[in-house]
Amino acid sequence: MIGSDYEKLGAFYLGTRVEPGHEGELLLYAAKDLTTHGLCVGMTGSGKTGLCITLLEEAAIDGIPAIAIDPKGDLSNLLLTFPNLAPEDFAPWIDEAEALRHGHSVAEHAAATAARWRQGLAESGQDPSRIARLREAVDLTVYTPGSTAGRPLSALRSLSAPPAALAEDPDAVRDRLAGAVSGLCALLGLDPDPIRSREHVFLSALIGHAWSQGLSLELGALVRAILTPPITQIGVMDLDTFFPKKAREGLAMQLNALLASPAFAAWREGDPLDVGQLLRSPSGKPRITILSLAHLSDAERMFFVTLLLGEVLAWMRTQSGTSSLRALLYMDEVFGFFPPVAEPPSKRPMLTLLKQARAYGLGVLLATQNPVDLDYKGLSNCGTWLLGRLSTARDVARVVEGLEGAATAAGGGFDRQAVETLLAGLEPRTFYMRNVHDDGPSVFRSRWALSYLRGPLTRTQLAKLCEAHAPAEPPPIPGPAQFAQAAAGGAASPVVAASSQAPATEAVPVVPALDDGIEQLFLGPPKPDATLRPTLLAKVTLHYAHKHADLDRWLEPTLVVPLAPKGRDEPRWSEATWHRIEQLELSTTPPEGAQMVPLDKASFDKKRWATLHKQLKSHLTRNEAMPVWYCPELSLWSRYGESEADLRARAEQSGRERRDLEMAKLRERYAPKVKKLEERLRKAQQRVERERSQQSKAAFDTAVSIGGTVVGAIFGRSVVGGAKTSLRGAGRTAQQREDVAHAEQDLATIQRELTELDRDFEADAEAIAQAPVAVTVERREVKPRKGDTEILRAALLWVP
């Protein structure tokens, strides 16, 4: 087998076919077929997880990002990729107990495993260099939400106000709100039903009210809002009637206990739950993000999965429509999250994704070994079914029932008895595939995985693996680009003051007296007895314009500038953080008992204040450029607020769409030729059959005539007429043989033409498939227009 046979963009190499008549053929699965979603079912030992991991590997090689939900802890194996296939690469991950069962030391078992992997790859026609290609194509990351065992992930971003692009879509905001509140209710042990649950309705009203004002709610603020609600009515009922004060206090106590729990602290740590960041790095490189949930309780898993699905829905609605595969969402064990009768909070967003994600190019792939606990009516939206070995006849019957429903919904035929017989006899790593985009089902043996399928990792191994794959890119520094991306709904950047030249022990409880016209403000929330340090606050107007990038934006950010720790209190302009002023809790009075770090008053007299204004304006026009991004291959510019990663994703998706469109046009161009040749072939085959039939009849008639002549001669009758008839029959037989030969020759000619046409199509398709999707993204800078730059407000800001 040659690698070029399957290394085609937009085609996933899943294995080789084994059904009669197709033995040994490569099974190449079209990536865009996953936009109609997929389901993989198989018992333990069927190879189900291995097949899904190989599918994720193929997506990675094709540059398609994915989020993989991992309730059991198996998917972290995707990070165990060793291009050299050296025993020492495998050794740290070998299970000592398994090695002992085989009578090996760890080193011996590592050597045996390396040899087995090399052999398995060779048997499936893969070279170890393909492992290196996988590692280069994507970033691979494992998150452990609610735990610091791996890379932590903060799940509470879902209570943040939605960004502007999402806020303009009421349905998207409603879905995100329902997902966040349903998950929180599930974690608290409350009814998560968004209609019947009083707690759900009340919490939704509180969070929705904050979002309508562009404000975010962290859990502490939500507790305070429950106790002193900013709303007085829910529906047509006053608040105290709908949810009495005593009940609200009980809810607040319950939420506060959760917030104060040491076990819950891990949920507030780590990277934000941002689907865009989970799918792509800041530079736009695709990511395969694994969300490992094996360490969580059932309630915590439901909480996180519901939040995640809500975030995926929200992200999805901000994307443009496409018919090509943009990203994958995979769940390794969907048991309990999508049941046939019950309504857990995860079911509604999952069903919404299965119904709507296709239009946005988001493919959903679900897997389970418990087919009885699945809502097959909902799964009728899945266009691809991958069925492996099942443990019981009941499982087979249930899967066949769902498969029959999906086939009926797709308008196709279905042989129930044949499928039941086939499923009952499947061997490990052998799968029955029903894809609505194919002419019929396929049976195939999955290819060997590039990743080392070691199984669940220990906590120590997982921590080591996450450390080895930690992203190298630093977080972006807040500035024009981040301010634009946050637009209306991003969280405020934290305000951190640089250490002052004076140590905290010299702080004094006196607000310094400054010249008239120099405003002093204090950053909240108030913290009694806090030590406050000085910074500069400036609200400014900036105008960014660029004709080609279609950019013409006026921004009014508020900058917080730390002061140098030595000499005069010099501003560190380059370290300024950007905020929306409404996100900063400002006060004109200091907190009770606050201590002030001594200030060099000479640095803040009227003359110095005027100089600082000029320095700030000069800094803004020279240094606070807004980056815009440009893709030369497609002559594509970034939109306002679009990051490098966003433009790269849009450009690559545009490349995939162009490739898929060219393939569709190619099929349309060849289809009439193929149809015409197939019709000629059909007629030629009929002619051959007709001529053969006539030849057989002529030969029989001639034989009968000759036989009659011989008999007549024996009995003394005249044979002259019979002889003439026999000669004419023999002539007709010879003519018929010539006619058959001509018909067969015509048939062979048409078959050659069809073969040549098929070869031409494959060559043209290969040229399209091999066209690179990766693009170049260049950074350009747009400086604010000097004449439009203004300082609207300036103050000395004291921060804790």
N, C-alpha and C positions, 0 to 999 in steps of 0.2 A: 504494500500500500504506500502511496506517495503522498507526502504532506500537502502538496498543491491541490490534491483532489478534494480536500476538505477545508483548506485555509482560504475561505472566501468570506468577505465582509457581508454581514447580513445573514449568514448561514451558520447554525450551531451544529457542530459534529457531536452527535449523541451516541453513536455506536454503529453496529452493522446489523442488517436485516437477516432474519433466520427463517422466515416463512417460505414454503415451497415456491420455487420459481424465481425467488429473489435472493437466494442464499449468498452472503458475502457482500451484498451491495451496501454502500455507505448510507447511513441514515442522516441526512442533512435537514435540519429543522429551520424553516425561515423565521428569522427573528421577529418580523412584523406580525407573525401569527400569534405571538404571545400578547399582543394588544387585546385579543379576545380572551385572554386569561387561561389558566391551566390548573388542573388538579392532578396530584400524584398520590396514589393509594398503594400501600403494600405493608405486609406484616414485618415484624422484626426479622432481619436476615434476608429480606427480599432484595436489598440493594437500593431501597427507595432514597435514603439520605445521600448515598453515593451518587445516584443519578442526578439528584437536584444540585449537588455540589458541582458535578461536571457541567450542568447547565449554567450555573453561576460563573464557572470558569470561562465558559464560552462567551458569556455576556461581557466579562471583564476583558477578554482578548479583543472583543469587538468594540471596546470603549463605551459600553453601556453601564452606567452606574446602577447600584442596587442597594436596598435596605433589606437585611435578612433578620427576621425575628426568630430567636433560637431558645425555645423554652427548655430544651433538654441539655444544651451545652455541647452539641456535636459540631456546629458550624464553625467554631473557632479553628477547626482543622484546616480551613481555607488558608490560614496564615502559615501552615507547615508546608512550605514549598522549598525544595532543595534542588537547584539546577544542576549541581555537581553529583547528586545522588550518592554522596559519600557516606559511609557508615557513621562517621563522627557527627554528621549533620542529624542523623536519626537518633543517636544515642541519648541526648537529653530528654527525649520525649517517649522513650520506650517504657512500657508498663512492666515493672520488675516482676509482678505476679504472672503476667503472661509469658515472660521469658522463662521463668521457672517451670511453668506448665509444659514448655517445649524442651525442657532440659538444657537451656542455654543460659549463659551469663548475659548481662546487658549488652556487652560489646559484641558477643556472638549473635545475639538476636538482632542487633542493629545492622550487622553485616548481612544477615539473612534477609532482613526487611529491605535493605537497599538493593540487594540482588533481585528480590521479588518485584520491587517497583520498576527496576530497569527492564526486567523481562515483560512485565505487564504492559508497560508503555510501548515496547517494541512490538508486542503482539497486536496492539491496537494501532500500529503505524505511526506512533508519536515519538518524537525525538526529545531528549532532555532539554534542548534549547527552547522548546515550547514553554517549559516552566519559567525560564528566564523572561520570555516574552510576556507571560502572565504577570510576573512581578513588576515589570516595567510599565505595563499598560494602566494599572490602577494603584491607588492607595488602598491598603487593607487595614481595617481598624476594628477592634473589639471593644465595645462599651459594656459596662456592667451597671446599669441604673440602679440606684438604691444601695450601692456597695462600692467600696474602694478596692475590691479585689482586682479589678481590671481598670480600665479607664472610666472614671465616673462621668455621669451624664445627668444634668439637672433637668428634672421633668416638670418644673413649675413655670417654665416660660409660657405655657399655654394660658396662663392667667394674664399675660401681658396684652396690652391693647394691640389689635391687629394693625399691620402696616397699611399705608394708603391704598396700595393695589388691591388689598383684600377688603378693606373697609368699604370700598365702593360696590361690593357684591353682597347684598343682604343675605342671600342663601349661604354663601361661604362663611360669613360671620356667624350665622345661626348654627351651622354644622360644627364650627370650631367651638362655639360656646357650649353646645350640647355635649360634645365629646369631653371637654374639660370638666364640666360639672358632673357628668355621668361617672367619669373615672374617679373623681374625688368622692362622690357618694358611695361608690363601691368600696373604696378604701376605708371609709368611715363606717361601713356596715349598714348604710342607709339604702332605701329603695332608689335605684338609679333611673326609674322610669321618668322621662321628661314631661309627661302629661299628668300622671296620677300622683307622683311624689311631691308632697308639699315642700319638702326641703329642697328638692331639685328646682322647683319653680322659683322659690325665694332666692336661692343662691344665683340662679340665672339672672334674676331681676337685678340683684346687686352688682354682679360683674358686668352685665350688659349696660347698666347705667354708667359705670365708670368708663367703659369702652366708648360709649357715645360721646364722652367728653375728652376722648383721646388719652385717658389715664390708665395706667396699669395697676393691678392689685396683686401684691404679694400676700402670703397667707396671714401675716400679722395684720396688715391693713384690712383684710377680709374679716378677721375676727372683730376688729373695731367697728367695721361697717355693719356686722350682724347685731352688735350691741346698740349702736346708734345709727340706724339706717338712714341713708340720704333720700329715701323714698317713703311716701306715706300711703301708697295705694298699689295694689296688685290686681290687675284686671279691673273689675268694677267694684271690688271690695276694698275697704280700708285695711291697712296693714295689720292692725291689732286684731281684727276679726279673722283675717286669713291666717295669721301666724302670731299668736299672742306673745307678749313680752317674755313670759316665763319659758315658753318653748324656745324662743330665740336665745335666751340665756343658756339653756341646755345645749343647744347646737353650738354656741360659741365655746362653751366649756369643752365639748367633745373635740372641736377643731383645735382648740388651744392645747389640749392634752396631746393630740397628735403632733402639733408643732413643737411642743416641748420635749417630746420623746427623743432620747439619744439615737434610737434606731432610725428615726426619720431624718436626722441631720444629713445623711448621705444623699437623700433625694434632692438636697439644695446645693450640692457641690457638682463641680465639673462643667463641661461644655454645655451650652444651651441646647435644648431640644429643637433644633432648627433643621427642617427637612432639606433645605437647600445646602446647608453645610454638611449634612450627612451624606449627600449624594456627590458633592464636588468640593475639592480643596479651594482655598482662596485664589489659586492660580487657574482654576478650572479643570484640574485633572480629575477624571472620574474616580469615584470611591466605591468600594464594596464595604459597607458598614454592617457589622454583625452586632446585634443587640442581644447579649447573653442574659437570660432570665432564670437560669436553673437555680440560682440561689434564693429566689423570691418565693413568698407564700402565694397561694392561689389568689387571694384578694389583691396582693400587690401586683401580680402579673396582670390581672384584669384591669387594675388602675392604670398601669403603664401602657398596655396594649390599646386601651380605649383612648388615652391621651394621644398616643402616637398616630392612631388611625384618624383622629380628628385633625391632627397637624398635617398628615398626608393629604387629607381632603382639602384643607385650606391651601396648602402649597399647590395642589393640582389645579385649583380654580384660578390661580394666578398665571398659569401657563397658556400658551397659545395652542389651538387645536392642531393635531397632526395625525396622519395615518401610519406613521412609522414609530417604532419602539423608542421611547425616550428614556425610560427608567423601569426598574423592576422592584416590586415589593413581594418578598417571599416570606412565608411563615412555615416553619418546619413541622410544627405539630399544632393543627388548628382545633384539635379535640377540646370541647368545652367553650370555645369562643364563637362557634357558628352552629349551634344545635338546631334540630328540626322544629321543636315546639317552644322551648324556653326562650326568653328575650334578655340575655345578658347585655350589658351596655356596649359590648364590643360588636354585637351582631348588626345593629343598624348602620354604623359607618362602614362595616365590611360589605354589607349588601349594597350600599350606595356606591362604593368603589367598583364592585363587580358590574354594576349597571352603567356607570358613567365614565369610568377611567379610560375606557377605550378611546374616547374622543380626544383625550389629551396625550395619548401615547404612553400611558402608564400601564404596564402589564402586572397582573396579580397572579402569583403562583402559590397554591396552597397544597400542603401535604399532610397526610395522617395515616396512622395504622389502625384507626378505629372508624371504619366507614359507617357503622351504624349510627354514630352520633354526628351526622352531618345533615344540614338542610339541603337536600338535593334539588328542591325547587329553586332555591337561590343559586345553586351551583349549575343550574341549566344555562347560566350566563357564561360558563367556561367552554371555550371552543376546543381545547385540547385536554384529553384525558390520558394519563399515563398510569396503567394498571399493572401492578406486579403480583407476586405470589400472595395469596390471602390464606388466613388460618382456618376459616370455617366455611361451610356451605352457606350459612346465613350471611356472612360477609360477602360472598360471591353474589348471592341473590340480591342483596341491597345495592351493591355497586352496579350490577347489571340493570337494575331498575332505574337508577339514576342515569346511567349511560344511555338507556333506551329513551328516557325523557329528553336528554340533551340532543340525541339524534333526531327525535321527532320534532323538537323545537327548531332544529336546523334544516328540517325538510328532507332528511336523508332516510334511507332504508336501514333496517337493523335485523340481524339474524340472532335472536336471543339464545337459542339452543346452541348454536355454534360458538358464540362468545362464552357461554357458561362452560362448555366443554374445554375450550382453550384456556380460560383462566384457571380452571381446576388443575391444569397440568403444567403451569409455568415453573421454570427452574429459577434459582437465585440469579439476579442481575439480568433477567429476561423480562421484557415488558410488552404489553399490548398497548398500542397507541391509536387513539381515535382522534383525528384532527379534522375539524369541519372544513378546513381549507384544502384537504387532500381528497383524491377520488375514492379512497377506501382506507381501511385500517392497515396498520403495519405491526409486525412483531419483530423486536430487535433485542440484541444483547448490548448493554451499555458499555461504552469505552472505559478504559482504565483512567482513574482520576489522576490529575497532575499533583494534587495535594495529598499529603500523607494522612490517610483516614485512620487516625489513631484512636478516635473516640473521645469522650469527655475528658477534659484536662483537670488536674488538681488546681487548687487555689494558687499555689506557688507557681505552677507552670503558666497559669493564665496571666498572673502578674508579670512574669518574665517575658511572655509573648507580647503583652501590651506595651511593655517598656521598649522592646526591640522594634516595634512598629509605631512608636510615637511619631506624630507628624513633625517634620523639621521646620515647617513654616511658622514664624511667630504670628501672634494675633495682630490684626491691623491697628495702627494708631489712629484714634479718632481725628477726623478732619473733614474737609469738604465732601469727599466721596462717601464716607460713612454717614455724614449728616444727610446727604441726599438720599442714601439708601434707606435710612430710618424714616425720612420724609415725615409722615404723620402717624406715629404709632410705635416707633422704635423706642427701646428702653434708653433712659438717660445714661451717659457714660459716668462712671464713678469719678467723683471729685477728690483728688488726692493732693494735698499740699506738700510742697517740698519742705524739708527741714529748715527751720529758720537759723540765722546765725546765732541766735541766743538759745541756750538750752531751756528745756521746759521748767527747770527749777527756778529760773529767773522771771517766770511769768508773773504778771501783776493783775489784780482785779480791777483795772481801770481802763476804760476805753480811751485811747489817745485822742487828744483834741487836734483836729486838722484844720487847715484854712477853709474858709467859706467856699462852698461850691464843690467840695470833695465829699461825695456820699460814702457812708460806711454801712455795709449790710452784713448779716449773719446767716450762715447756711444751716438749715434745720435738717431733720427734726431736732428740737432742743434737747441737749444732753446736759443735765445739771453738773456743775463742777468740772466741765470740760476745759481742756487747754486749747485755745484757739490760735491759729497761725494765719498770717496775712497772705492773701493772694489778690490778684487783680481780676475784676469782672468787667467785661465789655460786651455790650450788645451792638452789633454792627450790621450794616447793609452791604451786600456784595452782589455784583452782577456778572454772571458768567455767560458768555455767548460764543458760539462756534457754528458757522454756517453748515459745514458738511455733516457735523454730528447732530444737526437739528436741535442745538442747545441754545436756549435763551431763558435763563432762570435768574430770578432775584431771590437771594437767601437772606434771612435775618437770624443768623446764629448768635448764641451767647457764648463767649469764650471765657474760660477760667484759666488764668496764667499763673503758674507758681513763681515764687521769687527765689533768687539766688541765695545760697546760705552764707556767703562770705562777702565782706566789703559792704557797699551800699546795697539796698534792697532792689537789685536789678531784676527785671522780669526775664523769665526764660521763655521767650516768645515761641521757640520751636517746640516747646512741651505743652502748649496750650491744648486743652480739651474742649470739644464743641458740644453744645447742648441747646435744647429748646428751653427758653426761659421759664415756660410753664412747668417744666419738669423739675425745676429747682425750687425748693421750699425756702424762700427768702424772708428775712425779718429785719426790721430796723432796730430791734432791741436785742441785747445779748442774752443767752440763757442764764438762768439763776446760778450764781456762784462761779461763773466762767472766769478763767484766767487768760490774760492776753500776753502773748509773746511780745516783748518790747520791740518797738518800731523805730526806725531811723526817720525822725520827722522831716529831716532835710530832704529825704527822698520823696516827700509828698507835700511840698508846698505848691503854691499856684504855678510858679515858674516851672518846677519839675513836672507837675501834672500836665501842663501844656506840651512839654517835651515828650512825655510818654505817649500823648495822643498822636503826635507826629511819628514817633517810632512805630507805634502800633499800625498806623495807616500804611507806612512804608513796608512793614513786615507783611501785611496782608496782601498788598499788590505784588510784592516780589516773591513771596514764598508759599502763600496758601492757594496754590493752583489746584484745580479740580482735574483729576485724571479722566480722560476718556479713552476708549479702547477701539482699535480698528483692526478688522480682518481683511488683509489685502486680497486674499484669494476670492472672496465674495464681495469685495467693496462694501463691507458691512461695518457700520459705526454703532457704538453702544448708545442705548437710550439714556435719558436722564435717570440717575440713580442705579443704573445697571453696572454690576461689578465685572471684573475680568472673567470670573468664573461663569457668570450669567451669559456674557457675550459668547464665550467659548462654547458653552452648552448650546446656545441658540444657533451658532454657526455650524457646529457638528450635527445638530439635529436637522438643519437646513441641508447639509450634505447628505444625510441619510434619506431625507425626503426626496432630494434630487435623484439619488441612486435608485430608490424604489420607484419613482416616477419613470425614470429611464427604462427600468426593467419592465414596467407595465406597458410602456410604449413599444418596447422591443417585442413583447408577446403579441401586442396588437398588430405589429407589422408582419410578424411571421405567421400569425393565426390564419389569414386567408390562404397563404401558400400551403400551409400544412393541411388545411381543410380540403383544398383543391387536390393535393396529392393523395390524401387519404381516400377521397371519392374516386379518383382514378385507380387507386390501389384496389378499392372494393370492386369496381367494375372489372378490373383485370383479373382479380381472383375469381369472380363469377364467370368470366370468359374462359379461364383455364378449366374450371370445373365443367362448363358446358362443352368445351371442345373435347375434354377427356371423356365425357359421357358419350358424345357423338362418336368418338373414336372407338369406344368400347362397343357401341351398337353396330357400327360399320364392320368392325372385326367379327362380331357375332354373326351378322347377316352374311358376310363373306364365307365364314366357316360353314354356315348352314347350306349356302348355295353350293359350295364345293362338295360338301357331304352328299347333297342330293344328286349331283352330277356323277359322283362315284357310284352311288347306289344304282342310278339309272344304267350306268355302263355295265354293272354286274348283272342286271336283269334284262339286258339287251335292248333298252330303250334308247332313243336318239339322244345324244349328249351335246350336239353342236350348240343348240340354244342355251343349254345349261352352262356350257363352257364359256360362252360369251358373257353370260350373266356373272359368272364367277370372276372373269377377268375385270369386268366393270366394278364389281365389289372390291376386288383387290386394289384397283386404282383409287377407289374412294377411301379405302383404309389408309393407303399411302398418303393421300391428300390430308386426311384427318390427322395423321401423325405430324405432317408439316404444320398444320394449323395449330396443333397443340404446342409444337416447338416454338412457333411464332408467339403464341399467347404467353407461354412461359418466359420467353425472352423479353416480351413487353413487361411482364410482371417483375422480372428481375431488374429491368431498367428503372421502373418506378420505385422499387425498393431501394435501389442505389441513390436515386434522386432524393428520396425521403431521408436516407441515412446522411447524405451530404448536407441536406437542409438542417437536419438535427445537429450536425457537426458545426455548421456555420452559426446556428443559434447559440450553441454552447460557447463558441469562441467569442461572439459578441457579448454574451452574458458574463463570461469570464472577465472581459475588459472592463465592463461596468462594475462588477463585484470587486475587482482589484483596485479600482480608483480610490485613493486615500480619502478617509473621512476627517482625519485629524487636520487641524487648521493652525495657522499662525495668528497670534493676537499681539498687536503692538500697542505700547502705551504712548499716548500723546497727552500733553498738558494744556489746560486752558486757564490762564491767569485772570483774576477779576479785573474788570475795567477800572482804571485808576480814577477817572472822572466820576464814576458812579459809587465809589467806595465812601461810606460815611460811618462815623461813630455815633450811634444814637444815644447810648448811655454808658457811663463808666463809673466804677465804684471800687472802693477797697472792700474786698470780701473776706470775712473771717470764717475759717472752716475748722472743724474739730480735728 
